[in-house]
Amino acid sequence: MIVLTRLNGKGFVLNAELIRTVEENPDTTITLVSGDHIVVKEPMAEVVSRSVEYGRLLRRLLPPS
């Protein structure tokens, strides 16, 4: 889960595994696998960075194979 901010300033938590695409034109728009769109204050690079870090965290929680 990653913490993001809507354009109105309210924070929310998003399951990063549900992200299909992230675009910046000029606002950052996240498209979810469901087709829903969310516009956030964070730049695209920050959303990607937080999503990658979330994925790394999940992999660290897995037992060694």
N, CA, C and O atoms as a Tripos MOL2 file, in Angstrom:
@<TRIPOS>MOLECULE
protein
  260   259    65     0     0
PROTEIN
NO_CHARGES

@<TRIPOS>ATOM
      1 N           0.8500   -1.1760    0.0000 N.3       1 MET1
      2 CA          0.0000    0.0000    0.0000 C.3       1 MET1
      3 C           0.8930    1.2360    0.0000 C.2       1 MET1
      4 O           1.9170    1.2770    0.6820 O.2       1 MET1
      5 N           0.4920    2.2410   -0.7730 N.am      2 ILE2
      6 CA          1.2570    3.4810   -0.8260 C.3       2 ILE2
      7 C           0.3470    4.6490   -0.4510 C.2       2 ILE2
      8 O          -0.8460    4.6480   -0.7530 O.2       2 ILE2
      9 N           0.9330    5.6380    0.2090 N.am      3 VAL3
     10 CA          0.1860    6.8230    0.6290 C.3       3 VAL3
     11 C           0.3350    7.8890   -0.4470 C.2       3 VAL3
     12 O           1.4460    8.2120   -0.8680 O.2       3 VAL3
     13 N          -0.8020    8.4340   -0.8900 N.am      4 LEU4
     14 CA         -0.8280    9.4760   -1.9280 C.3       4 LEU4
     15 C          -1.7530   10.6050   -1.4830 C.2       4 LEU4
     16 O          -2.4280   10.5050   -0.4590 O.2       4 LEU4
     17 N          -1.7730   11.6830   -2.2710 N.am      5 THR5
     18 CA         -2.5820   12.8570   -1.9310 C.3       5 THR5
     19 C          -3.4610   13.2390   -3.1190 C.2       5 THR5
     20 O          -2.9730   13.4240   -4.2340 O.2       5 THR5
     21 N          -4.7600   13.3520   -2.8650 N.am      6 ARG6
     22 CA         -5.6820   13.8240   -3.9080 C.3       6 ARG6
     23 C          -5.4290   15.3100   -4.1510 C.2       6 ARG6
     24 O          -4.7570   15.9630   -3.3520 O.2       6 ARG6
     25 N          -5.9580   15.8440   -5.2420 N.am      7 LEU7
     26 CA         -5.7630   17.2550   -5.5610 C.3       7 LEU7
     27 C          -6.3570   18.1800   -4.5060 C.2       7 LEU7
     28 O          -5.9120   19.3190   -4.3600 O.2       7 LEU7
     29 N          -7.3660   17.6990   -3.7620 N.am      8 ASN8
     30 CA         -7.9760   18.5270   -2.7180 C.3       8 ASN8
     31 C          -7.1700   18.5170   -1.4170 C.2       8 ASN8
     32 O          -7.5740   19.1300   -0.4280 O.2       8 ASN8
     33 N          -6.0150   17.8100   -1.4200 N.am      9 GLY9
     34 CA         -5.1460   17.7880   -0.2510 C.3       9 GLY9
     35 C          -5.3780   16.6300    0.7040 C.2       9 GLY9
     36 O          -4.6190   16.4630    1.6590 O.2       9 GLY9
     37 N          -6.4060   15.8290    0.4700 N.am     10 LYS10
     38 CA         -6.6850   14.7030    1.3530 C.3      10 LYS10
     39 C          -5.8120   13.5070    0.9890 C.2      10 LYS10
     40 O          -5.7010   13.1310   -0.1780 O.2      10 LYS10
     41 N          -5.1960   12.9190    2.0100 N.am     11 GLY11
     42 CA         -4.3750   11.7410    1.8040 C.3      11 GLY11
     43 C          -5.2250   10.4860    1.7200 C.2      11 GLY11
     44 O          -6.3240   10.4320    2.2700 O.2      11 GLY11
     45 N          -4.7140    9.4860    1.0320 N.am     12 PHE12
     46 CA         -5.3770    8.1900    0.9700 C.3      12 PHE12
     47 C          -4.3290    7.1200    0.7100 C.2      12 PHE12
     48 O          -3.1910    7.4200    0.3480 O.2      12 PHE12
     49 N          -4.7230    5.8800    0.8990 N.am     13 VAL13
     50 CA         -3.8230    4.7540    0.7020 C.3      13 VAL13
     51 C          -4.3190    3.9480   -0.4930 C.2      13 VAL13
     52 O          -5.5070    3.6420   -0.6030 O.2      13 VAL13
     53 N          -3.3940    3.6100   -1.3840 N.am     14 LEU14
     54 CA         -3.7300    2.8680   -2.5990 C.3      14 LEU14
     55 C          -2.9470    1.5680   -2.6380 C.2      14 LEU14
     56 O          -1.7490    1.5440   -2.3570 O.2      14 LEU14
     57 N          -3.6230    0.5000   -2.9830 N.am     15 ASN15
     58 CA         -2.9450   -0.7860   -3.1810 C.3      15 ASN15
     59 C          -2.1780   -0.6840   -4.5010 C.2      15 ASN15
     60 O          -2.7820   -0.6700   -5.5730 O.2      15 ASN15
     61 N          -0.8560   -0.6150   -4.4210 N.am     16 ALA16
     62 CA         -0.0200   -0.4120   -5.5980 C.3      16 ALA16
     63 C          -0.1380   -1.5530   -6.6010 C.2      16 ALA16
     64 O           0.1850   -1.3720   -7.7750 O.2      16 ALA16
     65 N          -0.5910   -2.7130   -6.1650 N.am     17 GLU17
     66 CA         -0.7480   -3.8410   -7.0770 C.3      17 GLU17
     67 C          -1.9140   -3.6490   -8.0410 C.2      17 GLU17
     68 O          -2.0360   -4.3890   -9.0170 O.2      17 GLU17
     69 N          -2.7640   -2.6730   -7.7810 N.am     18 LEU18
     70 CA         -3.9190   -2.4140   -8.6410 C.3      18 LEU18
     71 C          -3.6350   -1.3810   -9.7260 C.2      18 LEU18
     72 O          -4.5130   -1.0760  -10.5330 O.2      18 LEU18
     73 N          -2.4120   -0.8390   -9.7550 N.am     19 ILE19
     74 CA         -2.0720    0.1980  -10.7380 C.3      19 ILE19
     75 C          -1.7950   -0.4410  -12.0950 C.2      19 ILE19
     76 O          -0.9870   -1.3630  -12.2070 O.2      19 ILE19
     77 N          -2.4810    0.0640  -13.1300 N.am     20 ARG20
     78 CA         -2.2160   -0.3720  -14.5020 C.3      20 ARG20
     79 C          -1.2430    0.5890  -15.1650 C.2      20 ARG20
     80 O          -0.2230    0.1650  -15.7070 O.2      20 ARG20
     81 N          -1.5570    1.9050  -15.1260 N.am     21 THR21
     82 CA         -0.6700    2.9030  -15.7260 C.3      21 THR21
     83 C          -0.6310    4.1560  -14.8640 C.2      21 THR21
     84 O          -1.5360    4.4180  -14.0720 O.2      21 THR21
     85 N           0.4520    4.9300  -15.0400 N.am     22 VAL22
     86 CA          0.5950    6.2410  -14.4010 C.3      22 VAL22
     87 C           1.0030    7.1980  -15.5020 C.2      22 VAL22
     88 O           1.9690    6.9490  -16.2230 O.2      22 VAL22
     89 N           0.2640    8.3010  -15.6360 N.am     23 GLU23
     90 CA          0.5450    9.3040  -16.6660 C.3      23 GLU23
     91 C           0.6350   10.6770  -16.0200 C.2      23 GLU23
     92 O           0.0540   10.9270  -14.9640 O.2      23 GLU23
     93 N           1.3760   11.5610  -16.6790 N.am     24 GLU24
     94 CA          1.5360   12.9270  -16.1900 C.3      24 GLU24
     95 C           1.2500   13.8770  -17.3450 C.2      24 GLU24
     96 O           2.0560   13.9900  -18.2690 O.2      24 GLU24
     97 N           0.0890   14.5720  -17.2990 N.am     25 ASN25
     98 CA         -0.2580   15.4760  -18.3890 C.3      25 ASN25
     99 C          -1.2120   16.5830  -17.9760 C.2      25 ASN25
    100 O          -2.3880   16.4340  -18.3060 O.2      25 ASN25
    101 N          -0.8790   17.6370  -17.3210 N.am     26 PRO26
    102 CA          0.2580   17.7780  -16.4150 C.3      26 PRO26
    103 C           0.0000   17.1290  -15.0660 C.2      26 PRO26
    104 O           0.9460   16.7980  -14.3520 O.2      26 PRO26
    105 N          -1.2910   16.9360  -14.6950 N.am     27 ASP27
    106 CA         -1.5740   16.2580  -13.4170 C.3      27 ASP27
    107 C          -1.2440   14.7750  -13.5410 C.2      27 ASP27
    108 O          -1.3310   14.2000  -14.6260 O.2      27 ASP27
    109 N          -0.8720   14.1720  -12.4410 N.am     28 THR28
    110 CA         -0.5690   12.7440  -12.4340 C.3      28 THR28
    111 C          -1.8700   11.9650  -12.3170 C.2      28 THR28
    112 O          -2.6130   12.1110  -11.3460 O.2      28 THR28
    113 N          -2.1340   11.1340  -13.3230 N.am     29 THR29
    114 CA         -3.3510   10.3280  -13.3610 C.3      29 THR29
    115 C          -2.9740    8.8590  -13.2840 C.2      29 THR29
    116 O          -2.1710    8.3670  -14.0770 O.2      29 THR29
    117 N          -3.5600    8.1700  -12.3240 N.am     30 ILE30
    118 CA         -3.3280    6.7440  -12.1360 C.3      30 ILE30
    119 C          -4.5500    6.0020  -12.6620 C.2      30 ILE30
    120 O          -5.6820    6.2980  -12.2790 O.2      30 ILE30
    121 N          -4.3090    5.0380  -13.5390 N.am     31 THR31
    122 CA         -5.3810    4.1770  -14.0230 C.3      31 THR31
    123 C          -5.2230    2.8280  -13.3430 C.2      31 THR31
    124 O          -4.1480    2.2280  -13.3580 O.2      31 THR31
    125 N          -6.3130    2.3630  -12.7490 N.am     32 LEU32
    126 CA         -6.2940    1.0850  -12.0380 C.3      32 LEU32
    127 C          -6.7080   -0.0490  -12.9760 C.2      32 LEU32
    128 O          -7.2590    0.2010  -14.0480 O.2      32 LEU32
    129 N          -6.4470   -1.2800  -12.5790 N.am     33 VAL33
    130 CA         -6.8140   -2.4250  -13.4020 C.3      33 VAL33
    131 C          -8.3240   -2.4940  -13.6270 C.2      33 VAL33
    132 O          -8.7790   -3.0930  -14.6010 O.2      33 VAL33
    133 N          -9.0940   -1.8900  -12.7390 N.am     34 SER34
    134 CA        -10.5580   -1.8560  -12.8830 C.3      34 SER34
    135 C         -11.0120   -0.8350  -13.9260 C.2      34 SER34
    136 O         -12.1760   -0.8310  -14.3280 O.2      34 SER34
    137 N         -10.0820    0.0410  -14.3700 N.am     35 GLY35
    138 CA        -10.4350    1.0980  -15.3080 C.3      35 GLY35
    139 C         -10.6890    2.4310  -14.6370 C.2      35 GLY35
    140 O         -10.8010    3.4510  -15.3180 O.2      35 GLY35
    141 N         -10.7820    2.4480  -13.3080 N.am     36 ASP36
    142 CA        -10.9790    3.6940  -12.5680 C.3      36 ASP36
    143 C          -9.7360    4.5710  -12.7010 C.2      36 ASP36
    144 O          -8.6250    4.0670  -12.8630 O.2      36 ASP36
    145 N          -9.9380    5.8910  -12.6320 N.am     37 HIS37
    146 CA         -8.8430    6.8590  -12.7170 C.3      37 HIS37
    147 C          -8.7830    7.6520  -11.4170 C.2      37 HIS37
    148 O          -9.8150    8.0170  -10.8530 O.2      37 HIS37
    149 N          -7.5680    7.9140  -10.9470 N.am     38 ILE38
    150 CA         -7.3540    8.7200   -9.7520 C.3      38 ILE38
    151 C          -6.3140    9.7760  -10.0990 C.2      38 ILE38
    152 O          -5.2580    9.4540  -10.6430 O.2      38 ILE38
    153 N          -6.6090   11.0450   -9.7860 N.am     39 VAL39
    154 CA         -5.6740   12.1370  -10.0260 C.3      39 VAL39
    155 C          -5.0370   12.5010   -8.6900 C.2      39 VAL39
    156 O          -5.7380   12.7080   -7.7000 O.2      39 VAL39
    157 N          -3.6990   12.5790   -8.6620 N.am     40 VAL40
    158 CA         -2.9770   12.8290   -7.4150 C.3      40 VAL40
    159 C          -2.0060   13.9940   -7.5810 C.2      40 VAL40
    160 O          -1.6470   14.3790   -8.6930 O.2      40 VAL40
    161 N          -1.5900   14.5470   -6.4290 N.am     41 LYS41
    162 CA         -0.6460   15.6710   -6.4190 C.3      41 LYS41
    163 C           0.7850   15.2430   -6.7170 C.2      41 LYS41
    164 O           1.5470   16.0010   -7.3170 O.2      41 LYS41
    165 N           1.1550   14.0340   -6.3020 N.am     42 GLU42
    166 CA          2.5290   13.5750   -6.4520 C.3      42 GLU42
    167 C           2.9030   13.4690   -7.9340 C.2      42 GLU42
    168 O           2.0730   13.0930   -8.7620 O.2      42 GLU42
    169 N           4.1560   13.8010   -8.2610 N.am     43 PRO43
    170 CA          4.6070   13.6180   -9.6470 C.3      43 PRO43
    171 C           4.6850   12.1250   -9.9900 C.2      43 PRO43
    172 O           4.7810   11.2770   -9.1030 O.2      43 PRO43
    173 N           4.6430   11.8260  -11.2740 N.am     44 MET44
    174 CA          4.6660   10.4530  -11.7490 C.3      44 MET44
    175 C           5.8610    9.6850  -11.1850 C.2      44 MET44
    176 O           5.7150    8.5420  -10.7510 O.2      44 MET44
    177 N           7.0310   10.2990  -11.1890 N.am     45 ALA45
    178 CA          8.2400    9.6250  -10.7050 C.3      45 ALA45
    179 C           8.1010    9.2150   -9.2410 C.2      45 ALA45
    180 O           8.6100    8.1670   -8.8440 O.2      45 ALA45
    181 N           7.4250   10.0210   -8.4420 N.am     46 GLU46
    182 CA          7.2360    9.6980   -7.0260 C.3      46 GLU46
    183 C           6.2760    8.5210   -6.8580 C.2      46 GLU46
    184 O           6.5040    7.6550   -6.0140 O.2      46 GLU46
    185 N           5.2140    8.4810   -7.6470 N.am     47 VAL47
    186 CA          4.2660    7.3550   -7.5880 C.3      47 VAL47
    187 C           4.9880    6.0670   -7.9690 C.2      47 VAL47
    188 O           4.8140    5.0380   -7.3160 O.2      47 VAL47
    189 N           5.7940    6.1210   -9.0190 N.am     48 VAL48
    190 CA          6.5500    4.9440   -9.4520 C.3      48 VAL48
    191 C           7.5270    4.5170   -8.3580 C.2      48 VAL48
    192 O           7.6340    3.3310   -8.0470 O.2      48 VAL48
    193 N           8.2330    5.4740   -7.7810 N.am     49 SER49
    194 CA          9.2030    5.1700   -6.7290 C.3      49 SER49
    195 C           8.5320    4.4940   -5.5340 C.2      49 SER49
    196 O           9.0450    3.5030   -5.0140 O.2      49 SER49
    197 N           7.4110    5.0150   -5.1060 N.am     50 ARG50
    198 CA          6.7010    4.4220   -3.9650 C.3      50 ARG50
    199 C           6.1780    3.0280   -4.2980 C.2      50 ARG50
    200 O           6.1920    2.1350   -3.4510 O.2      50 ARG50
    201 N           5.7160    2.8440   -5.5390 N.am     51 SER51
    202 CA          5.2200    1.5300   -5.9630 C.3      51 SER51
    203 C           6.3450    0.5050   -5.9980 C.2      51 SER51
    204 O           6.1640   -0.6340   -5.5680 O.2      51 SER51
    205 N           7.5030    0.9050   -6.5070 N.am     52 VAL52
    206 CA          8.6590    0.0020   -6.5580 C.3      52 VAL52
    207 C           9.0960   -0.3650   -5.1420 C.2      52 VAL52
    208 O           9.3870   -1.5280   -4.8600 O.2      52 VAL52
    209 N           9.1400    0.6130   -4.2660 N.am     53 GLU53
    210 CA          9.5440    0.3420   -2.8790 C.3      53 GLU53
    211 C           8.5490   -0.5960   -2.2010 C.2      53 GLU53
    212 O           8.9490   -1.4670   -1.4290 O.2      53 GLU53
    213 N           7.2710   -0.4280   -2.4810 N.am     54 TYR54
    214 CA          6.2420   -1.3190   -1.9390 C.3      54 TYR54
    215 C           6.4870   -2.7520   -2.4190 C.2      54 TYR54
    216 O           6.4110   -3.6900   -1.6260 O.2      54 TYR54
    217 N           6.7790   -2.9260   -3.7030 N.am     55 GLY55
    218 CA          7.0700   -4.2450   -4.2500 C.3      55 GLY55
    219 C           8.2980   -4.8670   -3.6040 C.2      55 GLY55
    220 O           8.3140   -6.0660   -3.3240 O.2      55 GLY55
    221 N           9.3200   -4.0660   -3.3660 N.am     56 ARG56
    222 CA         10.5280   -4.5620   -2.6920 C.3      56 ARG56
    223 C          10.2140   -5.0180   -1.2710 C.2      56 ARG56
    224 O          10.7160   -6.0440   -0.8100 O.2      56 ARG56
    225 N           9.3820   -4.2460   -0.5860 N.am     57 LEU57
    226 CA          8.9800   -4.6080    0.7720 C.3      57 LEU57
    227 C           8.2750   -5.9560    0.7670 C.2      57 LEU57
    228 O           8.5530   -6.8010    1.6180 O.2      57 LEU57
    229 N           7.3720   -6.1680   -0.1740 N.am     58 LEU58
    230 CA          6.6540   -7.4400   -0.2430 C.3      58 LEU58
    231 C           7.5990   -8.6050   -0.4960 C.2      58 LEU58
    232 O           7.4460   -9.6660    0.1100 O.2      58 LEU58
    233 N           8.5660   -8.4250   -1.3750 N.am     59 ARG59
    234 CA          9.5160   -9.4990   -1.6770 C.3      59 ARG59
    235 C          10.3820   -9.8290   -0.4630 C.2      59 ARG59
    236 O          10.7740  -10.9820   -0.2810 O.2      59 ARG59
    237 N          10.6850   -8.8310    0.3670 N.am     60 ARG60
    238 CA         11.4680   -9.0950    1.5790 C.3      60 ARG60
    239 C          10.6810   -9.9220    2.5910 C.2      60 ARG60
    240 O          11.2710  -10.6260    3.4100 O.2      60 ARG60
    241 N           9.3520   -9.8400    2.5370 N.am     61 LEU61
    242 CA          8.5130  -10.5820    3.4680 C.3      61 LEU61
    243 C           8.3700  -12.0450    3.0970 C.2      61 LEU61
    244 O           7.9700  -12.8530    3.9350 O.2      61 LEU61
    245 N           8.6890  -12.4100    1.8540 N.am     62 LEU62
    246 CA          8.5730  -13.7920    1.4080 C.3      62 LEU62
    247 C           9.6790  -14.6440    2.0180 C.2      62 LEU62
    248 O          10.8180  -14.1900    2.1350 O.2      62 LEU62
    249 N           9.3560  -15.8700    2.4050 N.am     63 PRO63
    250 CA         10.4100  -16.7480    2.9060 C.3      63 PRO63
    251 C          11.3640  -17.1350    1.7750 C.2      63 PRO63
    252 O          10.9490  -17.1860    0.6170 O.2      63 PRO63
    253 N          12.6150  -17.4030    2.0820 N.am     64 PRO64
    254 CA         13.5630  -17.8040    1.0320 C.3      64 PRO64
    255 C          13.0890  -19.0830    0.3430 C.2      64 PRO64
    256 O          12.5290  -19.9740    0.9810 O.2      64 PRO64
    257 N          13.3190  -19.1570   -0.9440 N.am     65 SER65
    258 CA         12.8580  -20.3490   -1.6830 C.3      65 SER65
    259 C          13.9490  -21.3780   -1.8010 C.2      65 SER65
    260 O          13.7370  -22.4380   -2.3900 O.2      65 SER65
@<TRIPOS>BOND
     1     1     2 1
     2     2     3 1
     3     3     4 2
     4     3     5 am
     5     5     6 1
     6     6     7 1
     7     7     8 2
     8     7     9 am
     9     9    10 1
    10    10    11 1
    11    11    12 2
    12    11    13 am
    13    13    14 1
    14    14    15 1
    15    15    16 2
    16    15    17 am
    17    17    18 1
    18    18    19 1
    19    19    20 2
    20    19    21 am
    21    21    22 1
    22    22    23 1
    23    23    24 2
    24    23    25 am
    25    25    26 1
    26    26    27 1
    27    27    28 2
    28    27    29 am
    29    29    30 1
    30    30    31 1
    31    31    32 2
    32    31    33 am
    33    33    34 1
    34    34    35 1
    35    35    36 2
    36    35    37 am
    37    37    38 1
    38    38    39 1
    39    39    40 2
    40    39    41 am
    41    41    42 1
    42    42    43 1
    43    43    44 2
    44    43    45 am
    45    45    46 1
    46    46    47 1
    47    47    48 2
    48    47    49 am
    49    49    50 1
    50    50    51 1
    51    51    52 2
    52    51    53 am
    53    53    54 1
    54    54    55 1
    55    55    56 2
    56    55    57 am
    57    57    58 1
    58    58    59 1
    59    59    60 2
    60    59    61 am
    61    61    62 1
    62    62    63 1
    63    63    64 2
    64    63    65 am
    65    65    66 1
    66    66    67 1
    67    67    68 2
    68    67    69 am
    69    69    70 1
    70    70    71 1
    71    71    72 2
    72    71    73 am
    73    73    74 1
    74    74    75 1
    75    75    76 2
    76    75    77 am
    77    77    78 1
    78    78    79 1
    79    79    80 2
    80    79    81 am
    81    81    82 1
    82    82    83 1
    83    83    84 2
    84    83    85 am
    85    85    86 1
    86    86    87 1
    87    87    88 2
    88    87    89 am
    89    89    90 1
    90    90    91 1
    91    91    92 2
    92    91    93 am
    93    93    94 1
    94    94    95 1
    95    95    96 2
    96    95    97 am
    97    97    98 1
    98    98    99 1
    99    99   100 2
   100    99   101 am
   101   101   102 1
   102   102   103 1
   103   103   104 2
   104   103   105 am
   105   105   106 1
   106   106   107 1
   107   107   108 2
   108   107   109 am
   109   109   110 1
   110   110   111 1
   111   111   112 2
   112   111   113 am
   113   113   114 1
   114   114   115 1
   115   115   116 2
   116   115   117 am
   117   117   118 1
   118   118   119 1
   119   119   120 2
   120   119   121 am
   121   121   122 1
   122   122   123 1
   123   123   124 2
   124   123   125 am
   125   125   126 1
   126   126   127 1
   127   127   128 2
   128   127   129 am
   129   129   130 1
   130   130   131 1
   131   131   132 2
   132   131   133 am
   133   133   134 1
   134   134   135 1
   135   135   136 2
   136   135   137 am
   137   137   138 1
   138   138   139 1
   139   139   140 2
   140   139   141 am
   141   141   142 1
   142   142   143 1
   143   143   144 2
   144   143   145 am
   145   145   146 1
   146   146   147 1
   147   147   148 2
   148   147   149 am
   149   149   150 1
   150   150   151 1
   151   151   152 2
   152   151   153 am
   153   153   154 1
   154   154   155 1
   155   155   156 2
   156   155   157 am
   157   157   158 1
   158   158   159 1
   159   159   160 2
   160   159   161 am
   161   161   162 1
   162   162   163 1
   163   163   164 2
   164   163   165 am
   165   165   166 1
   166   166   167 1
   167   167   168 2
   168   167   169 am
   169   169   170 1
   170   170   171 1
   171   171   172 2
   172   171   173 am
   173   173   174 1
   174   174   175 1
   175   175   176 2
   176   175   177 am
   177   177   178 1
   178   178   179 1
   179   179   180 2
   180   179   181 am
   181   181   182 1
   182   182   183 1
   183   183   184 2
   184   183   185 am
   185   185   186 1
   186   186   187 1
   187   187   188 2
   188   187   189 am
   189   189   190 1
   190   190   191 1
   191   191   192 2
   192   191   193 am
   193   193   194 1
   194   194   195 1
   195   195   196 2
   196   195   197 am
   197   197   198 1
   198   198   199 1
   199   199   200 2
   200   199   201 am
   201   201   202 1
   202   202   203 1
   203   203   204 2
   204   203   205 am
   205   205   206 1
   206   206   207 1
   207   207   208 2
   208   207   209 am
   209   209   210 1
   210   210   211 1
   211   211   212 2
   212   211   213 am
   213   213   214 1
   214   214   215 1
   215   215   216 2
   216   215   217 am
   217   217   218 1
   218   218   219 1
   219   219   220 2
   220   219   221 am
   221   221   222 1
   222   222   223 1
   223   223   224 2
   224   223   225 am
   225   225   226 1
   226   226   227 1
   227   227   228 2
   228   227   229 am
   229   229   230 1
   230   230   231 1
   231   231   232 2
   232   231   233 am
   233   233   234 1
   234   234   235 1
   235   235   236 2
   236   235   237 am
   237   237   238 1
   238   238   239 1
   239   239   240 2
   240   239   241 am
   241   241   242 1
   242   242   243 1
   243   243   244 2
   244   243   245 am
   245   245   246 1
   246   246   247 1
   247   247   248 2
   248   247   249 am
   249   249   250 1
   250   250   251 1
   251   251   252 2
   252   251   253 am
   253   253   254 1
   254   254   255 1
   255   255   256 2
   256   255   257 am
   257   257   258 1
   258   258   259 1
   259   259   260 2
@<TRIPOS>SUBSTRUCTURE
     1 MET1         2 RESIDUE 1 A MET
     2 ILE2         6 RESIDUE 1 A ILE
     3 VAL3        10 RESIDUE 1 A VAL
     4 LEU4        14 RESIDUE 1 A LEU
     5 THR5        18 RESIDUE 1 A THR
     6 ARG6        22 RESIDUE 1 A ARG
     7 LEU7        26 RESIDUE 1 A LEU
     8 ASN8        30 RESIDUE 1 A ASN
     9 GLY9        34 RESIDUE 1 A GLY
    10 LYS10       38 RESIDUE 1 A LYS
    11 GLY11       42 RESIDUE 1 A GLY
    12 PHE12       46 RESIDUE 1 A PHE
    13 VAL13       50 RESIDUE 1 A VAL
    14 LEU14       54 RESIDUE 1 A LEU
    15 ASN15       58 RESIDUE 1 A ASN
    16 ALA16       62 RESIDUE 1 A ALA
    17 GLU17       66 RESIDUE 1 A GLU
    18 LEU18       70 RESIDUE 1 A LEU
    19 ILE19       74 RESIDUE 1 A ILE
    20 ARG20       78 RESIDUE 1 A ARG
    21 THR21       82 RESIDUE 1 A THR
    22 VAL22       86 RESIDUE 1 A VAL
    23 GLU23       90 RESIDUE 1 A GLU
    24 GLU24       94 RESIDUE 1 A GLU
    25 ASN25       98 RESIDUE 1 A ASN
    26 PRO26      102 RESIDUE 1 A PRO
    27 ASP27      106 RESIDUE 1 A ASP
    28 THR28      110 RESIDUE 1 A THR
    29 THR29      114 RESIDUE 1 A THR
    30 ILE30      118 RESIDUE 1 A ILE
    31 THR31      122 RESIDUE 1 A THR
    32 LEU32      126 RESIDUE 1 A LEU
    33 VAL33      130 RESIDUE 1 A VAL
    34 SER34      134 RESIDUE 1 A SER
    35 GLY35      138 RESIDUE 1 A GLY
    36 ASP36      142 RESIDUE 1 A ASP
    37 HIS37      146 RESIDUE 1 A HIS
    38 ILE38      150 RESIDUE 1 A ILE
    39 VAL39      154 RESIDUE 1 A VAL
    40 VAL40      158 RESIDUE 1 A VAL
    41 LYS41      162 RESIDUE 1 A LYS
    42 GLU42      166 RESIDUE 1 A GLU
    43 PRO43      170 RESIDUE 1 A PRO
    44 MET44      174 RESIDUE 1 A MET
    45 ALA45      178 RESIDUE 1 A ALA
    46 GLU46      182 RESIDUE 1 A GLU
    47 VAL47      186 RESIDUE 1 A VAL
    48 VAL48      190 RESIDUE 1 A VAL
    49 SER49      194 RESIDUE 1 A SER
    50 ARG50      198 RESIDUE 1 A ARG
    51 SER51      202 RESIDUE 1 A SER
    52 VAL52      206 RESIDUE 1 A VAL
    53 GLU53      210 RESIDUE 1 A GLU
    54 TYR54      214 RESIDUE 1 A TYR
    55 GLY55      218 RESIDUE 1 A GLY
    56 ARG56      222 RESIDUE 1 A ARG
    57 LEU57      226 RESIDUE 1 A LEU
    58 LEU58      230 RESIDUE 1 A LEU
    59 ARG59      234 RESIDUE 1 A ARG
    60 ARG60      238 RESIDUE 1 A ARG
    61 LEU61      242 RESIDUE 1 A LEU
    62 LEU62      246 RESIDUE 1 A LEU
    63 PRO63      250 RESIDUE 1 A PRO
    64 PRO64      254 RESIDUE 1 A PRO
    65 SER65      258 RESIDUE 1 A SER
